[in-house]
Amino acid sequence: MDISSVVFGLAGLLALICFMPPLAGHMKIPYSVFLALSGSLLAYLSYNWTPPVIGDFLDIVTTFDMSSETFLIVFLPVLLFETSLSMNVRRLMDDIGPILMMAIVAVIVSTLLVGVVLTSVSGMGLVACLLLGAIVATTDPAAVVSIFREVGAPKRLTTLVEGESLLNDAAAIALYSVLLGVLTKDRNWEVFIVVKDFLFLFLGGGLAGFMIGRFTCVAFKWLRGWPAAEVSLTVAVAYLSYFISEHYLHVSGVVATVVAGLVVGSTGRTRISPAAFETLSHSWHQFGFWANSLVFLLAAMLIPKMMANITWMHALYILLVFVTTLLARAIVVYGLVPLLTKLGVGARVGRRFQAVIWWGGLRGAVSFALALAVTERVGLPQEVREFIAVTVTGFILATLFINGMTLQPLIRLLGLNQLTRKQRALRDQAVVVAATLNQHETDDIAKSELLPDDVRERVRSVFDGLLIAPSDAEVEQFSVQDRIDLGLSILARREFEIYFEILKHQIIDRSMAEILIGKAERHEDAVRVGGLDGFNKVAKRALRYPRRFRQALRIYEVFGIQRWLAYELSQRFVSLMSMRSVSRQLLTFADQKLRDIIGDEATEQVRQAHQNRLDLIEQGLQALELQYPKYSTWLQECYLGRIARRIERERYDEMLEQSLISGEVYEDLSTRVGQRWSFIDKDPLLDMEMEPEELVARVPLLNGLSPEVQRSVARMMKPRLFLPDQLVWSANNMPSYALYVVASGAVRVRLPDSTHIELGSGEFFGELYMLKKELLRGFEVRSLGYSKLLCLPVNEFENLMARDASLRQSIELVAKQRLRALEVWQGQQSGAGGSAQ
């Protein structure tokens, strides 16, 4: 067939599928089923009586030479990559236990049951029947998820089925490859070898896909600002991950494509600009629609050929496979998945979800392509090829027309397409809030446009009807705790969006955005599972020092290498500053937007939870600001500078849209903006600590000494590292040192009246204890973070004062001032005690 005919046929098919979604919706038939019907009809349609254009088109498409490689190499990578790219990996990991159980264990159970049953009935060999079992074990995500979206199924149900279908296809095709090798004598028929080959294909494909996906995310850095190139790269990765894994690494290309798509979808969203990622998502949605529609249509056109030699025995085999696969699926869904929940692996899957998952195992193009591949193996006996082709094709049609046609009614019957009580209450509350605001706004517009009163009243009547709350009983049943959980969930999603906004405006870099977005997702997950308690726990956990920080600290302690630790400290600094800014925005958002939705009482508790979180952030940030005041100032300058840069760019964008400036002027201004603010993108390395000589010179008690004496004192001071919240100094115990100088970090001093002061780099404490011990009861000093202190031993301190008269006078002068303040405080305490008596 010449290339012009191929192009004409594909263009005609694309034109045809444009009208199929609305037709399927109008006829209330699932889209996948409608495609199967349309493809079969095209294969049987006579074109002798049609006009020449249509006749030529039908002649071309019915004579397309569609091989299994066309399905597996041209269409399958696109289908797999599109589905995995849109998956939320965090949601996937929440249910990874049930998903893996249904994806891998269910494939093995289904393969074994189908193989055993067909062997006992058909007389075919066990390997051939097991191969057929592996082929029919693949479920089609496109066929099922399209139905879920049409009826509005819950997001978690969609995630479970999509995750199962992706990994299910990977596991089934890996097992299919092993069994086909055994059947064609390319592999040995031993259980150990079969299991080993399966694991090698599956795990090797996963590793290959992960590496390719990570490389793609790194490559995005070089393509930033070129959306067309970024989209093109993902198309190339979808095919390269499949082809390289299959033909060069000899592992599962399906697994590699799935894992690469998951990596790009989860990590790539912060490696490319939000606008480019939105373009990427829209493009792949379009690619997925084309691939899914064409593969179903072309596969359905081959159905008459595949089913040409069907007999009553084949019909019996189809029925047996249909019943056996349902039985195998029931064993896993109703038996093994609940067992995982009891063992604490994965969240519980409800009965209604189980019913839909069990009945929703539709098969599609993947199973058809694998069966077609078997028919093309001329080395296999004809009866084996015919047995597999007819049985698999008939089974696919049975799942599409029986399960597919009844899945929507089942979802509606179980009420999975309906809003929950909380969601209905939220909907009604949102309607009331929106109607009130819309009514005032339309009134203002009517007045400004001088519209007649009767026009305005008719429009007002629409909003008046909405303001009559239709479900007051449900709103009243919406408890305060429910409202609090709802408010926390809304703020968690808002936090997620804010981080994407500040990433879009380049206020934070991509690596920091990944960390902060991950924390926001964990907040949402914690609220969904544990409500307010879950939020509080995660809020505290998010402020802990991560493992990599402790590792960097250990390297610093053992080898004295401070670059890694300095980087981790700077990252923590930026993280806390960003979290503080976003937390303040969330509090404002709660006051302005949330109160009308969840009420005053719930809003106050939500605000208090976020205020407590903000206080913790402030404490951690205050310790770092005390520790590194210069770096803190630089960070704040960069933060404000990035906001100023974003405002300036938006101003020029607005001028361009309003035709105030030309495109050439806009390009020149944009270039100048980048040059003008380039300094804020340079990240200087954080100075870990001051040199001992510099610290001694900053201490008021010691800065009057000669340089020689200062260097001598610096050599006397002993370095000590203190952990967060570790007790540094207490007057209740005899201290080993007389003078402590903060080299890095910060400490909190508890005064006798239980108030606190914080001391940062270059500040000192402890010298008064040597002069007036009895006045210092109740003092306590604790480290705020990982603090390094330089400590002067008691005997060195006393010797220093004995041999340097000027130093002794300075110390006595400062000491008198501090001791006088303590005496005044003690006098006030005594007077208060006497009055009380």
C-alpha positions in Angstrom: 0.0 0.0 0.0 1.5 3.4 -1.0 2.1 6.1 1.5 -0.7 8.4 0.1 -3.3 5.7 0.8 -2.1 5.2 4.3 -2.2 8.9 5.0 -5.7 9.1 3.5 -7.0 6.2 5.5 -5.6 7.5 8.8 -7.0 11.0 8.1 -10.4 9.5 7.4 -10.3 7.4 10.6 -9.4 10.5 12.6 -12.2 12.4 11.0 -14.5 9.5 11.9 -13.5 9.3 15.5 -14.2 13.0 16.0 -17.9 12.3 15.9 -17.9 9.1 18.0 -17.7 10.5 21.6 -20.9 12.7 21.1 -22.6 9.8 19.3 -21.8 7.4 22.1 -23.0 9.8 24.7 -26.2 10.5 22.8 -26.8 6.7 22.5 -25.7 6.2 26.2 -23.2 3.5 25.2 -19.7 3.4 26.7 -17.2 4.9 24.3 -15.1 1.7 24.1 -18.1 -0.4 23.3 -19.2 2.1 20.6 -15.7 1.9 19.1 -15.8 -1.9 19.0 -19.2 -1.8 17.3 -18.1 0.8 14.8 -14.9 -1.1 13.9 -16.8 -4.3 13.3 -19.4 -2.5 11.2 -16.6 -1.0 9.0 -15.2 -4.4 8.4 -18.5 -5.7 7.2 -19.7 -2.6 5.4 -20.0 -2.8 1.6 -18.7 0.1 -0.4 -19.8 -0.8 -3.9 -22.8 1.6 -3.7 -21.0 4.5 -2.0 -19.5 7.6 -3.6 -15.9 7.2 -4.8 -14.3 9.1 -1.9 -16.1 7.0 0.7 -15.6 3.9 -1.3 -11.9 4.4 -1.6 -11.6 5.2 2.1 -13.4 2.0 3.0 -11.3 0.0 0.6 -8.1 1.3 2.1 -9.0 0.9 5.8 -10.4 -2.6 5.4 -7.2 -3.7 3.7 -4.8 -2.1 6.3 -2.1 -4.7 7.1 -2.4 -4.4 10.9 0.1 -6.6 12.7 0.6 -7.2 16.4 3.7 -5.0 16.3 1.6 -2.1 15.1 -0.5 -2.3 18.2 2.4 -3.0 20.6 5.0 -0.6 19.3 2.9 2.2 17.7 0.0 2.5 20.1 0.8 0.8 23.4 3.6 3.1 24.5 1.4 6.1 24.0 -1.5 4.5 25.9 0.7 3.5 28.8 2.7 6.7 29.0 -0.4 8.9 28.9 -2.1 7.1 31.7 1.0 6.9 33.9 1.8 10.6 33.2 -1.5 11.7 34.7 -1.3 9.4 37.7 -0.8 11.0 41.2 2.1 8.9 42.5 1.4 9.8 46.1 -2.2 8.6 45.8 -0.9 5.5 44.0 1.5 4.8 46.9 -1.3 5.2 49.4 -3.0 2.2 47.9 0.1 0.4 46.6 -0.7 -2.7 48.6 -4.2 -3.4 47.0 -2.9 -2.3 43.6 0.1 -4.6 43.6 -2.2 -7.4 44.9 -4.6 -6.9 42.0 -1.9 -6.2 39.4 0.5 -9.0 40.1 -1.1 -11.6 42.3 -4.3 -11.4 40.3 -2.5 -12.0 37.1 -0.8 -15.1 38.4 -4.0 -16.5 40.0 -6.0 -15.8 36.8 -3.3 -17.4 34.6 -3.2 -20.5 36.7 -6.9 -21.0 37.0 -7.6 -20.4 33.4 -4.8 -22.6 32.4 -5.9 -25.5 34.6 -9.6 -25.2 33.6 -9.0 -25.0 29.9 -6.4 -27.8 29.9 -8.9 -30.2 31.5 -11.7 -29.3 29.0 -10.0 -28.4 25.7 -7.2 -31.0 25.6 -4.7 -28.4 24.7 -1.3 -28.4 26.4 -0.8 -26.7 29.8 1.6 -24.1 28.5 -0.7 -23.1 25.7 -3.6 -22.7 28.1 -1.4 -20.8 30.6 -0.4 -18.5 27.8 -4.0 -17.8 27.0 -4.6 -17.2 30.7 -1.8 -14.6 30.8 -3.2 -12.9 27.7 -6.7 -12.5 29.2 -5.3 -11.3 32.6 -4.6 -7.9 31.2 -7.2 -5.3 32.0 -7.7 -2.1 29.9 -7.5 1.2 31.8 -8.9 3.2 29.0 -12.0 1.2 28.7 -12.8 1.2 32.4 -11.7 4.7 33.3 -13.6 6.3 30.5 -16.8 4.8 32.0 -15.8 6.0 35.5 -15.4 9.5 34.2 -18.7 9.5 32.4 -20.6 8.6 35.6 -18.4 10.6 38.0 -16.9 7.7 40.0 -14.9 8.6 43.1 -11.3 9.6 42.6 -9.9 6.8 44.8 -11.8 4.2 42.8 -10.3 5.6 39.6 -6.8 5.5 41.1 -7.2 1.9 42.2 -8.3 0.7 38.7 -5.8 2.9 36.8 -2.9 1.7 39.0 -4.0 -1.9 38.7 -4.4 -1.7 34.9 -1.0 -0.1 34.4 0.9 -2.6 36.5 -1.4 -5.4 35.5 -0.5 -4.9 31.8 3.2 -4.9 32.7 3.0 -8.1 34.8 0.8 -9.9 32.3 3.0 -9.1 29.3 6.1 -10.0 31.2 4.5 -13.4 32.0 3.2 -13.7 28.5 6.8 -13.3 27.1 8.1 -16.0 29.4 5.4 -18.5 28.5 5.6 -17.8 24.8 9.3 -18.5 25.0 8.5 -21.8 26.7 5.9 -22.7 24.1 8.3 -21.9 21.2 11.1 -23.9 22.9 13.1 -20.7 23.4 13.0 -21.2 27.2 13.1 -24.2 29.6 9.9 -25.3 31.2 10.9 -25.2 34.9 9.1 -23.3 37.5 12.3 -21.7 39.0 13.4 -20.6 35.5 10.0 -19.2 34.7 9.8 -17.2 38.0 13.4 -16.0 37.6 12.8 -14.8 34.0 9.5 -13.1 35.1 11.2 -11.2 37.9 14.1 -10.2 35.7 11.8 -8.8 33.0 9.5 -7.0 35.5 12.1 -5.6 37.9 14.6 -4.9 35.2 12.0 -3.0 33.2 11.1 -1.0 36.3 14.8 0.0 36.9 15.3 0.9 33.2 12.1 3.1 33.3 13.2 4.8 36.5 16.6 5.7 35.0 15.1 6.9 31.8 12.5 9.0 33.6 15.1 10.6 35.9 17.3 11.4 32.9 14.3 13.0 31.2 13.7 15.2 34.2 17.3 16.3 34.2 17.0 17.1 30.5 14.0 19.4 31.2 16.5 21.8 32.8 18.1 22.4 29.4 14.8 22.7 27.5 13.1 25.1 30.0 11.3 27.9 28.1 10.7 25.7 25.0 7.4 24.0 25.6 7.2 22.4 22.2 10.6 20.8 22.8 9.6 19.5 26.2 6.4 17.9 24.8 8.5 16.4 22.0 11.0 15.0 24.5 8.2 13.1 26.4 6.9 11.6 23.1 10.4 10.4 22.4 10.8 9.0 25.9 7.5 7.0 25.6 8.9 5.1 22.6 12.5 5.0 23.6 11.8 3.6 27.0 9.8 0.8 25.4 12.2 0.1 22.5 15.5 0.3 24.4 14.2 -1.9 27.2 12.9 -4.6 24.8 15.6 -4.7 22.2 18.8 -3.7 24.0 18.3 -4.4 27.7 16.0 -7.4 27.1 13.6 -6.5 29.9 10.0 -5.5 29.9 9.4 -2.4 27.8 5.9 -2.1 29.2 7.1 -1.8 32.8 9.8 0.6 31.6 7.3 2.9 29.9 4.9 2.9 32.8 7.7 3.7 35.4 9.2 6.4 33.1 5.7 8.0 32.8 5.2 7.9 36.6 8.6 9.5 37.2 8.1 12.2 34.6 4.6 12.9 35.8 5.6 13.3 39.5 9.0 14.9 39.2 8.7 16.7 35.9 5.9 19.0 37.2 8.5 21.0 39.1 11.3 20.6 36.5 9.4 22.5 33.9 7.3 25.6 34.2 3.7 25.2 35.3 2.5 26.7 32.0 4.6 24.2 30.1 3.4 21.3 32.2 -0.2 22.3 31.5 0.6 22.3 27.8 2.2 18.9 28.3 -0.8 17.5 30.0 -3.2 18.8 27.4 -1.0 17.4 24.6 -0.8 13.9 26.1 -4.6 13.9 26.7 -5.0 14.5 23.0 -2.4 11.8 22.1 -4.2 9.4 24.4 -7.5 10.1 22.8 -6.1 9.4 19.3 -4.3 6.3 20.3 -7.1 4.8 22.3 -9.7 5.5 19.6 -7.6 4.3 16.7 -6.4 1.1 18.5 -10.0 0.1 19.4 -11.3 0.9 16.0 -8.5 -0.9 14.1 -8.6 -3.9 16.4 -12.4 -4.2 16.1 -12.0 -4.2 12.3 -9.9 -7.4 12.6 -12.6 -9.2 14.7 -14.4 -10.8 11.7 -11.0 -12.2 10.6 -10.2 -13.5 14.1 -13.6 -15.0 14.7 -14.0 -16.5 11.2 -13.5 -20.2 12.4 -15.5 -20.0 15.7 -17.3 -23.2 16.7 -19.6 -24.2 19.5 -16.6 -25.6 21.4 -14.9 -22.2 21.1 -18.1 -20.6 22.6 -17.8 -23.0 25.5 -14.2 -22.1 26.0 -15.1 -18.4 26.0 -17.8 -19.0 28.6 -15.4 -21.0 30.8 -12.7 -18.2 30.5 -15.3 -15.5 31.4 -16.5 -17.4 34.5 -13.0 -18.4 35.5 -11.5 -14.9 35.3 -14.4 -13.6 37.4 -13.7 -16.3 39.9 -10.0 -15.5 40.0 -10.7 -11.8 40.3 -13.2 -12.5 43.2 -10.5 -14.5 45.1 -8.1 -11.6 45.0 -10.6 -8.7 45.5 -12.7 -10.3 48.2 -10.1 -12.6 49.8 -6.5 -11.3 49.5 -7.1 -7.5 49.4 -9.0 -7.5 52.8 -6.2 -9.6 54.2 -3.7 -6.9 53.3 -5.9 -4.4 55.3 -5.9 -6.6 58.3 -2.1 -6.9 58.1 -1.9 -3.1 58.0 -0.7 -2.9 54.4 -2.8 -0.3 52.6 -6.1 1.4 53.4 -9.4 -0.5 53.5 -11.2 -1.0 50.2 -15.0 -0.8 50.8 -17.5 -3.4 49.7 -19.0 -1.1 47.0 -15.5 -0.4 45.6 -14.8 -4.1 45.6 -17.9 -4.9 43.6 -17.0 -2.4 40.9 -13.4 -3.5 40.8 -14.4 -7.1 40.5 -17.0 -6.5 37.7 -14.9 -3.8 36.0 -12.1 -6.0 34.6 -12.7 -5.1 31.0 -10.3 -6.3 28.4 -9.3 -4.4 25.3 -6.6 -3.7 22.8 -3.6 -5.1 24.8 -5.2 -8.6 25.0 -6.2 -8.4 21.4 -2.6 -7.5 20.3 -1.1 -10.3 22.3 -3.5 -12.8 20.7 -2.7 -11.4 17.3 1.0 -11.8 18.0 0.4 -15.5 18.7 -1.4 -16.0 15.4 1.6 -14.5 13.6 3.9 -17.2 15.1 4.2 -19.6 12.2 6.2 -22.0 14.3 3.2 -22.7 16.5 0.6 -25.4 15.5 -2.4 -24.0 13.7 -4.8 -25.4 16.2 -3.0 -23.6 19.1 -3.1 -20.3 17.2 -6.7 -20.6 16.3 -7.6 -21.7 19.8 -6.0 -18.6 21.4 -7.2 -16.2 18.7 -10.9 -17.1 18.8 -11.1 -17.6 22.5 -9.4 -14.4 23.4 -11.3 -12.3 20.9 -14.6 -13.7 22.0 -13.7 -13.1 25.7 -12.8 -9.5 24.9 -16.1 -9.0 23.3 -17.9 -10.6 26.2 -16.2 -8.3 28.7 -17.0 -5.2 26.6 -20.6 -6.0 25.9 -21.5 -7.7 29.3 -19.3 -5.9 31.8 -19.0 -2.7 29.9 -22.7 -2.2 29.2 -23.6 -3.0 32.9 -20.8 -1.2 34.7 -22.5 2.2 34.6 -25.8 0.9 36.0 -23.8 -0.9 38.7 -22.0 2.3 39.7 -25.3 4.1 39.9 -27.0 1.3 41.7 -24.3 1.4 44.4 -24.5 5.2 44.6 -20.8 5.7 43.8 -21.6 8.5 41.4 -23.4 10.5 44.1 -22.1 13.1 46.5 -21.6 12.1 50.1 -23.6 13.9 52.9 -20.6 16.1 53.6 -20.2 17.0 49.9 -23.8 17.8 49.5 -23.7 20.1 52.6 -20.6 21.8 51.2 -22.3 22.2 47.8 -25.3 23.8 49.3 -23.2 26.1 51.5 -21.1 27.1 48.5 -24.3 27.8 46.5 -25.5 30.2 49.2 -22.2 32.0 49.4 -21.8 32.3 45.7 -25.4 33.4 45.2 -25.1 36.2 47.8 -22.0 37.6 46.1 -23.4 37.2 42.6 -26.6 38.9 43.6 -24.8 42.0 44.9 -22.5 42.1 41.8 -25.3 41.9 39.3 -27.2 44.6 41.2 -24.2 46.9 40.9 -23.9 46.1 37.2 -27.6 46.8 36.6 -27.4 50.1 38.3 -24.2 51.2 36.4 -25.8 50.1 33.1 -29.1 51.8 34.0 -31.1 48.7 33.3 -34.9 48.7 34.2 -36.0 47.5 37.6 -38.1 44.7 36.3 -35.1 43.2 34.5 -33.1 43.4 37.7 -35.8 41.8 39.7 -36.2 38.9 37.4 -32.5 38.2 37.7 -32.6 38.6 41.4 -35.4 36.1 41.7 -33.0 33.4 40.3 -30.5 34.1 43.2 -33.4 34.4 45.7 -34.3 30.8 44.8 -30.7 29.7 45.4 -30.6 31.5 48.8 -33.4 29.3 50.1 -31.1 26.5 51.4 -32.6 23.3 50.1 -30.8 21.0 52.5 -30.8 22.8 55.9 -31.1 19.4 57.7 -27.9 18.2 56.0 -26.1 21.4 56.8 -27.1 21.1 60.5 -25.8 17.5 60.5 -22.5 18.7 59.2 -20.8 18.7 62.6 -18.1 21.1 63.7 -15.5 18.4 63.4 -16.6 17.7 59.9 -16.3 21.4 59.1 -12.8 21.6 60.7 -11.6 18.6 58.6 -13.1 20.3 55.5 -11.4 23.6 56.3 -8.0 21.9 56.8 -8.4 20.0 53.5 -9.3 23.2 51.7 -6.2 25.0 53.1 -4.0 22.0 52.3 -5.1 22.2 48.7 -4.7 26.0 48.7 -1.1 25.6 50.1 -0.4 23.1 47.2 -1.6 25.7 44.7 0.4 28.6 46.3 3.7 26.7 46.1 3.0 26.1 42.4 2.3 29.8 41.9 5.5 30.9 43.6 7.4 28.3 41.5 5.8 29.7 38.4 7.0 33.2 39.4 10.5 31.8 40.2 10.3 32.9 43.8 11.7 29.5 44.8 13.7 27.0 42.8 12.6 23.6 41.5 14.3 21.5 44.1 12.8 23.5 47.0 9.4 23.5 45.3 9.6 19.6 45.2 10.2 19.6 49.0 7.5 22.1 49.8 4.9 20.6 47.5 5.6 17.1 49.0 5.0 18.6 52.5 1.7 20.2 51.3 0.6 16.8 49.9 1.5 15.1 53.2 -0.7 17.7 55.1 -3.6 16.9 52.8 -3.1 13.1 53.3 -2.8 13.6 57.1 -6.1 15.6 57.2 -7.9 13.0 55.2 -6.8 10.1 57.5 -6.4 11.8 60.9 -8.2 15.1 60.8 -7.0 17.8 63.1 -4.7 15.4 65.1 -3.2 14.2 61.9 -2.5 17.8 60.7 -0.8 18.7 64.0 1.4 15.6 63.9 2.5 16.2 60.3 3.1 19.9 61.0 5.5 19.1 63.8 7.2 16.3 61.7 7.7 18.6 58.8 9.9 20.9 60.9 12.3 18.1 62.0 15.8 18.0 60.7 15.7 15.4 57.8 18.0 12.4 57.7 20.3 14.0 55.1 20.9 16.9 57.5 22.0 14.5 60.2 24.2 12.7 57.8 25.8 16.0 56.7 26.3 16.9 60.4 28.0 13.5 61.0 30.4 14.1 58.1 31.2 17.5 59.5 31.9 16.1 63.0 34.1 13.3 61.8 35.9 14.9 58.8 35.4 18.6 59.4 33.9 19.0 55.9 31.3 21.7 56.2 30.1 22.4 52.6 27.3 19.8 52.7 26.1 20.9 56.1 26.2 24.5 55.0 24.0 23.6 52.0 21.5 21.7 54.1 21.3 24.6 56.6 20.7 27.1 53.7 18.0 24.8 52.3 16.3 24.7 55.7 16.5 28.4 55.9 14.8 28.9 52.5 12.2 26.2 53.4 11.3 27.9 56.6 11.0 31.3 55.1 8.8 30.0 52.3 6.6 28.1 54.8 6.3 31.2 56.9 5.2 33.3 54.0 2.7 30.7 52.8 1.3 30.1 56.3 0.5 33.8 56.7 -1.2 33.7 53.3 -3.3 30.7 54.4 -4.4 32.5 57.6 -5.6 35.5 55.5 -7.3 33.1 53.1 -9.1 31.4 56.0 -10.4 34.8 57.2 -11.5 36.0 53.7 -12.8 32.8 52.1 -13.2 30.0 54.5 -15.4 31.6 57.1 -18.4 31.7 54.9 -18.1 28.1 54.0 -17.5 26.3 57.3 -18.6 28.9 59.8 -16.9 30.9 62.6 -16.4 28.2 65.1 -14.7 25.8 62.8 -12.7 28.6 61.1 -11.3 29.7 64.5 -10.1 26.1 65.3 -8.6 25.8 61.8 -6.9 29.2 62.2 -5.5 28.2 65.6 -4.1 25.0 64.2 -2.3 26.9 61.4 -1.3 29.6 63.9 0.4 27.0 66.1 2.1 25.7 63.0 3.3 29.2 62.1 4.6 29.7 65.7 6.7 26.5 65.3 8.0 27.8 62.0 8.8 31.2 63.5 10.7 29.5 66.4 12.8 27.4 64.0 13.5 30.4 61.7 14.3 32.7 64.6 17.0 30.3 65.7 18.6 30.3 62.2 18.3 34.1 62.0 20.1 34.5 65.3 22.7 32.0 64.0 23.3 33.6 60.6 22.0 37.2 60.6 23.9 38.2 57.4 22.6 35.2 55.4 19.1 35.8 56.8 19.2 39.4 55.5 20.4 38.2 52.1 17.6 35.7 51.8 15.0 38.3 52.6 16.5 40.6 50.0 16.3 37.8 47.4 12.7 36.9 48.4 11.6 40.5 48.0 13.7 40.9 44.8 12.0 37.9 43.2 8.6 39.3 44.0 9.6 42.6 42.5 10.9 40.9 39.4 7.6 39.0 39.0 5.6 42.2 39.4 7.8 44.0 36.8 7.4 41.1 34.3 3.6 41.1 34.8 3.4 44.8 34.2 5.2 44.4 30.9 2.9 41.5 30.0 -0.1 43.7 30.7 1.3 46.5 28.5 1.8 44.1 25.7 -1.7 42.7 25.9 -3.1 46.2 25.9 -0.9 47.1 22.8 0.9 49.8 24.8 4.2 48.4 23.7 5.3 46.4 20.6 6.6 42.8 20.7 10.2 44.1 20.0 10.0 46.5 22.9 8.6 43.7 25.1 11.5 41.4 24.2 14.0 44.0 25.0 12.3 44.9 28.4 12.2 41.2 29.3 15.9 40.8 28.6 16.7 43.8 30.7 14.6 42.5 33.6 16.6 39.3 33.6 19.8 41.1 33.6 18.7 43.6 36.2 17.7 41.0 38.7 20.2 38.3 37.9 22.0 38.8 41.3 19.1 37.4 43.3 19.6 34.0 41.6 23.1 33.6 42.8 23.2 31.6 46.0 26.3 32.3 48.2 27.4 29.5 50.4 26.3 29.9 54.0 29.2 30.7 56.4 29.1 27.9 59.0 30.7 29.8 61.8 33.0 32.7 62.7 36.6 32.3 63.4 37.5 32.2 67.1 39.6 35.4 66.8 36.6 37.2 65.2 34.3 35.9 67.9 36.6 37.1 70.7 36.9 40.5 69.1 33.1 40.8 69.1 32.7 39.9 72.8 32.4 43.2 74.7 34.3 41.8 77.7 37.2 40.9 75.4 37.3 43.4 72.6 39.5 45.8 74.6 42.3 43.3 74.8 45.4 43.6 72.6 45.4 41.5 69.4 48.1 39.2 70.9 46.0 38.6 74.0 42.8 38.0 71.9 44.6 35.4 69.9 45.8 33.8 73.1 42.3 33.7 74.5 41.0 32.3 71.3 43.5 29.4 71.6 42.3 28.7 75.2 38.6 28.3 74.2 37.4 24.8 73.7 34.8 24.0 70.9 31.7 22.0 72.0 28.7 20.9 69.9 25.2 20.9 71.4 22.2 19.2 70.0 18.7 20.7 69.7 17.1 21.3 73.1 20.2 20.0 74.9 21.0 21.6 78.3 24.1 23.8 77.9 24.3 25.6 81.2 22.5 25.6 84.6 23.4 27.4 87.8 22.1 24.5 89.8 25.2 22.5 88.8 28.8 23.6 88.9 29.7 24.6 85.3 32.9 23.4 83.8 33.4 26.6 82.0 33.2 30.3 82.9 32.6 31.9 79.5 30.6 30.6 76.6 30.6 32.3 73.2 28.2 31.2 70.4 30.3 30.3 67.4 27.3 29.0 65.3 23.7 28.2 66.2 21.7 29.9 68.9 20.7 29.3 72.5 17.7 30.2 74.6 18.3 31.6 78.1 15.6 31.0 80.7 15.5 33.9 83.2 14.4 33.5 86.9 11.0 34.9 86.0 10.5 32.2 83.4 10.9 34.5 80.5 13.3 33.8 77.7 15.9 35.6 75.6 17.8 34.2 72.6 21.5 34.6 71.9 23.0 34.1 68.4 26.4 34.0 66.8 29.0 36.2 68.6 27.0 36.6 71.8 28.1 35.2 75.2 26.9 34.1 78.6 28.2 32.5 81.8 30.7 35.0 83.1 28.4 36.3 85.9 28.4 33.0 87.6 32.0 33.4 88.7 31.1 36.7 90.3 27.8 36.3 92.0 26.7 32.6 92.1 23.8 33.1 94.6 22.0 35.5 92.4 21.9 33.1 89.4 19.6 30.4 90.7 16.9 29.7 88.2 18.9 30.5 85.1 19.1 27.8 82.4 20.5 27.8 78.9 19.5 25.3 76.2 20.6 24.9 72.6 18.0 26.0 70.0 19.5 23.9 67.2 22.8 22.3 66.4 25.0 24.9 68.1 28.8 25.1 68.3 30.0 27.0 71.4 33.5 28.1 72.3 34.0 27.6 76.0 36.7 29.2 78.3 37.6 27.0 81.3 37.2 28.4 84.8 40.9 28.4 85.7 41.8 30.2 82.4 39.2 32.8 83.0 40.5 33.5 86.5 44.1 33.6 85.4 43.1 36.0 82.6 41.5 38.4 85.0 44.4 38.2 87.4 47.1 39.2 84.9 45.1 41.8 82.9 43.9 44.8 85.1 42.1 46.5 82.2 40.1 43.3 81.5 39.2 42.9 85.1 37.9 46.5 85.3 35.8 46.0 82.1 34.4 42.8 83.5 33.6 44.4 86.9 31.9 47.3 85.2 29.7 45.1 83.0 29.0 42.8 85.9 27.9 45.6 88.2 25.4 46.7 85.6 24.0 43.2 85.2 24.1 42.3 88.9 22.3 45.6 89.7 19.5 44.5 87.3 19.3 41.2 89.1 19.1 42.8 92.5 16.3 45.1 91.4 14.4 42.1 90.1 14.9 40.1 93.3 13.8 43.2 95.3 10.6 43.3 93.2 10.0 39.6 93.8 10.5 40.0 97.6 8.1 43.0 97.7 5.5 41.1 95.7 5.9 38.2 98.1 5.5 40.4 101.2 2.4 42.1 99.8 0.9 38.7 99.1 1.5 37.7 102.7 
